[in-house]
Amino acid sequence: MTLHLMSHVLCPYVQRAAISMFEKEVPFDRTDIDLGNKPDWFLEISPLGKTPVLTCDGHAIFESAAILEFLEETQERPLHPNDPVLRAQHRGWIEFGSTILNDIAGYYNAKSEDMLDQKIATLAAKFSQLELQLDDGPYFSGSKFTLVDAVFAPIFRYFDTFDEIADFGILVKKKKVLAWRKALAARPSVVNAVSADYPRLLWEFLLKRDSYLSNLMKQPIGGDQYRLPHETATKV
């Protein structure tokens, strides 16, 4: 079985698939797609024009949920629970994670402070629900890494960059969520799901949003110093 992942450097849904395959120790090739200039061959295998797409021996599978389920059905090292009720519940929490990604998109695209505050409140409420769901960890379902973890790891990765802009308080006083975030960040499959320049690329992407958040990023932090990921630099 030859697997090839059609990717985008920032796509959190691509990261889900990559994390799953790393956890399963499945070899795969990866090709990054410029979604602003999609090649014709990609559009032929991606009906929605989105990443990820996984090809298996030349057969295309699109949408991350379908890809994750395909990998569960065809590869060893299952990441879903054996119990059918628990498995169904995990699928529900995976969808919950997708709604958080939608909220994050609304957050970094918010045009005003009021709109940003609304998204902050929405995100904080959803993470409060997760705080009640988590037990002793370190992962969502205890000691075993599952697909729910593969879904939330890319979500938490956004906050590594958000935290460099300002303290928005979304995860404040959520000790279990913060411990979960820390455990996921240290997982090799999560680390390897993106390139080393991901923080810079995400920063540049956010800076171009023409949003309230991007305007915060452009504000001076002292003298002629402006925020850049992991460092400060003079205005250019």
Secondary structure, DSSP 8 states (H G I E B T S, - for coil): --EEEEE-TT-HHHHHHHHHHHHHT---EEEE--TTS--HHHHHH-TTS-S-EEEETTEEEESHHHHHHHHHHHSSS--S-SSHHHHHHHHHHHHHHHHHHHHHHHHHH--SHHHHHHHHHHHHHHHHHHHHH--S-SBTTBSS--HHHHHHHHHHHHHHHHHHH----TTTT-HHHHHHHHHHHT-HHHHTTS-TTHHHHHHHHHHTS-SHHHHHHHSEEETTEEEETTEEEE--
